[in-house]
Amino acid sequence: MKYKNKTKKPYKSKSKFSPIVLFVYNRLETLEKLIFSLKSNPECRDSDLIIFSDGPKNKNLTDIAAVDEVRNYIKNIDGFNSVEIFKNNKNLGLANSIIQGLSEVSNHFESFIVLEDDLLVSPHFLKYMNTSLKKYSNEQIVWCINGFGLNPKLFNYHKKINSDFYWTLRPSSHGWGTWSNRWKDAIWNENELTSLIKQNKNKKAILKAGADIFSMFQNQTENKIDSWGVKWVINSCINYKFSLSPIYSYTSHQFSTKSTHIKTEDLNLKNDLKKAKLDFSYPENIILNKKIIKNLQLNIYGPKRFERVYYKIKKYFRDIDLFNQRKKSLEL
């Protein structure tokens, strides 16, 4: 573990709530807004806040100054049961920061809630997360509790749904929670994941969660993006686990030019947090709604036009190759 604990004390908590794990870097403006929205949750004063602060990039004076600004701010955060701060001297990057930080947290807590510094949360976010983490703690098929829900206007969710949530094959990275025993089951090695993705049953499972996952993972292996989230999704898929998503989101995204991946405003990530419910009802059973899954595949996570053409061409040549292999084996 490369992070350095400011207090040099081990984790100790008597809180009845899951800790809030917050990852920060160099975005003071969005961080201040997140903390303000988080403090609107009455559960804050009884919740532990664990902050992981990534270090500046080498010899980048602007970055060094921005990181220092953030660190001066977080050392004065109050309003929580406790505040624990870990600082890294060097820049780990988004993926390594989260993987290492949560692997450390999972050694001390049974469950945790995760936020990044470019989000906003509803005043009911912590109630929803803590209630859900307790409710589904022993349901091993449940992989993740998503705080983020897609704007229902953007896709056709099933109108006859009798709860405020639906099950999906895709965990979200925009405010979420999980359990340590699920996190510890995840595989992070890219070579191992690449091998698993090649298995036909895993390909089919991933495709159900979204055709865009394949291209994102390829970009990750080629160092074009710095994503832990695509690996988290793949782990969920190959283990055939479900995630709970709200119809009306408990989180929304803030757009910043300093973001690692999302540098321009995306309406898919913008939500009216006033619609998030204080009192909510859960699905009766842990089953997928086929209509919702299909609409997510087609309207949100489906491949773009050029990707569809690419996959058709690839399948065509693969079929030809298989035909030739069979023909050759018959000749022998």
N, C-alpha and C positions, 0 to 999 in steps of 0.2 A: 504494500500500500504506500503510494508516494505522497499522499496528502499528509500535511502536518496539522495536528490538533492544537489550536490556540491555547486551550485550557490544560492540556496534558492529562485530562481525566477520562476514565472509561465511561461508556454510556451507562447512565443510571436513570431510571424513570419509574415513577409510580402512576403515570398518566393512564387513564382508561382508553385513551384514543391512540390510533396509529400515528407515529411521528410523520411530520411533513418534511420531506427531503427536497431541498431547493438547490438547483445548480445555477451559478451565476458566473459571469465573465466580465464583460466590459460595457454593459448597457445600463447605465444608472437610471436614465429616464423611464425606461420600460419597467425596471425593477421597482422603482418607487411606486409606480401605479399598481403593480402586482401586489406589493405588500399592503397598500391602502385597501385594495379590494379584498385581500385575504383577511385583514383585520375586521372586515364587516361580518365575518363568521363568528358567532358567539363561542364556538368551540375552541377558538384560538388560545384563549387564556389558559386552557387546560391541555394544550397540545405542545409537544416538543418540536422545535424547529431545528433541523440539522442543515447547515449550509456548506456546500462545497464550492469553493472559489478557485476557478482555474487561473493559472498564471499567465503573464503577458508573453507575447511572441518575442523572440530574441532580438534585442537591439532596436525594437520598434518603440520610439519614444512616445508617440501618440497612444499606442496601446498600453504602455507602462503607466501613463498618466490616467487613462480611462480605468484601468484595473485598480489603481490606487484610490480613485474616486469611489468606486464600488466598495472597496474594502473599508474605507472610512465611514461609509454609510452603514454597512451591515454590522459593524461592531457596536452601533448604537441602537439596533433594532430591539424593541421591547414589545410587551403585550402578549407574550407566550409563556407557557409553563417553564420552558428553558430554551436557551439559544446556544447551540454548539456550532462552532465555526472551524472548518478545515481549509487550509490554504495550501495551494501547490505553488512551488517556486517557479517551475517551468510550465509551458503551455502543453497540456495533454491533448487538447482538442475535444470536441463534443462527445464523440463516441467513447473514447477511453475514459473521459471524466465520469460519464454516467455508469459505464460498466464497472469501473473500479470503485466508485463511490457506493453504488448500491450493493456490490458484493461485500463491502465492509459493513454496511448497515444491516444486511441480511444475516450477519453473524450475531446480531444483538437483539433484533426485533422479529416477531412473527409475521408482521405485515407492515407496510409503509405506503405513504402517499407521495407522489413525485410531481414536482413542478419545475419548469424552466422559467427563466427571467423575462420571457416575452409574452406571457399569458396574462389574462384577467380571469377572475373567478367570481361566481355567484355567491351571495351571502349564505346560500344553502349548500355550497359545495362540500364542506367538511361533514355536514350531517349526512349527506348522500353517500360520501365515500366511506365513512366509518360504519354506517349502518350496513352498507353492502358488503364491506370486508368481513364483518362479523357474520352476516347471514350466510355467505357462501364459503366460509373458511374451510369447511370440511367437504365441499363439493369439488373433487379433484379435476373434474372436467372444466371447471371455470378457471381460466388462465389470468384474466385481467378485468378490472373494473374501469371502464372508460369514463372519464369526466366529460370528455368532448363528445358531442353528438352532432351529426350533420344537420344542417338546416333542412327541416322536412319539406320545405318548398322546392328544394333542389333535386329531390328524388321522390318517387311514388311509394311511400311506405303503406303497408296494409291498413286500410281505414278501420277494419274491424278489430284491431288489436286492443286487448282488454287490460293494458297496463301502461305505465309511463316509460317503459324500457323495452328493448328488443335484444335478442342474442345475435351476435355476429361472429364470424371467423377471424375478424381482424382487430387486434388490440390497437388502441390509439396511443400516440406519444404526446398528446396535447393535454396534459393533466390526467393522471391515472393512478391506480393503486393495484398492488398485488401482494402476494404472500411470499415469504422467504423460501419456502419449500418449492414454489414454482420457479422463482428466480434462479435458485441453485440448480434446477434441472436444465437450464438453458445452455446451449452450446454456442460459443462465441468464435471459435476457430473457423476462419473462412474456408480453409481447405477441407475441413470436415463437413461444413455446411454445403460446400460445392458438391462433394461426393453424395451427400444425402439428397440434394435437389435432383440429381440425375436419376434417382429411382422413380419409376413410373407412378407408383402410388403417391409419392410425395409431390410430384409434378401436378397431379390431379387435385390434390388437397390445396396446394398453393394457388392454383388457377381459380378455385372456388372463392378464395379470399380476394383475388384481384390480379389481373394479368400484368399490371404494372410492377408487381413485386420482382419479377425476373429481371427487368431492365434496371431497376433500382439496385438490386444486389450486384449485377454486373458492374454498374457504375461504382459501387462500393469496393469491389475487388480490384478495380482499375484506378482507385484513389481519386475518382472524379467527385465523390461526395464523402462526407464523414458522418456516416449514419450507424447508430446502434439499433435504431428502430426497425429497420428492414430485417435485421437478424432476429429481433424479438418476435416479429410477425411470422417469420419462417419457422421459428421454434414452435410457435403456437399451432401453425398449420400442420407440421409433420407429426405432431402429437395429437392432432385433431381435438383441440381445446376451443372453448367458447369464451367470448368476452361480452360483458354487459354494456350496452350503450343507451344513453337517454334519448328520448325523442326530442326533448328540449334541453339543449346543452347547458352544462354547468361551468363550461370554460369557453373563452374566446381568445383569439390571437391578436397580439399587437404587432404591427408591421414596422420593421426597422431595417435600415440599410446595413446594419452591422450583423444581421442574422446570418447564420451559417448556410442555410438553404433557401429560406423564404424571404426574398428581398423586395418583393413587390406585393401589393395588396391582392389577396385571394379571397373572393366572396365565399368560397367553400369553407373557409376557416373563421368567418365572422358570424357571430351569433348574438341574438338579443337575450342577454342574461336575465332580463326581467321575467322571461317566460319559464325559467327554471323553477321547479316546484319544491316547496317546503315539505308538503305532505304528498307522498307518492305511493304507488302500488306496483308490486313486482309481478313478472310473468308467473303464471301458475306452475309451469314446467320449464325445465332447461332444455328447450328444443329450438331448432332454427325455424324461422318463418321463411318458407321457400320463396314467397313473393318478394319479401324484403331483400333477401340474398340476391335474387335474380336482378332486381332493380339496381342494387348497389354495383353488381358486376357490369351491367350495361351502361348505367348513367354516370357512375362516379369513378369506379376503379378499372373499368374496362380499358382495353388497349386503344390507343389512338389509331387513326386510319392507317398511317404508315406502318404501325406495329402489326396491325391485322394482316396487311399485305406481306410483311416480313415473315410472320408465322405460317402463312399459307404457302409461301415459297419454300420455306424451310421444311415444312411437312411434305411437300411435293417431292423434293429431292431425297428426303429420308425414306419415303415410300419406294422411290426408284431404287435406292441403295438396298433396301430390304428385299425387294423383288430380285435384284441381281444376286444377292447373297444366297437366297433360296434356290435360284436357278443353278448357281454354281454347285451348291451342295447336292442337288439332284443329279447333276452331271457326273459328280464324283461317285 
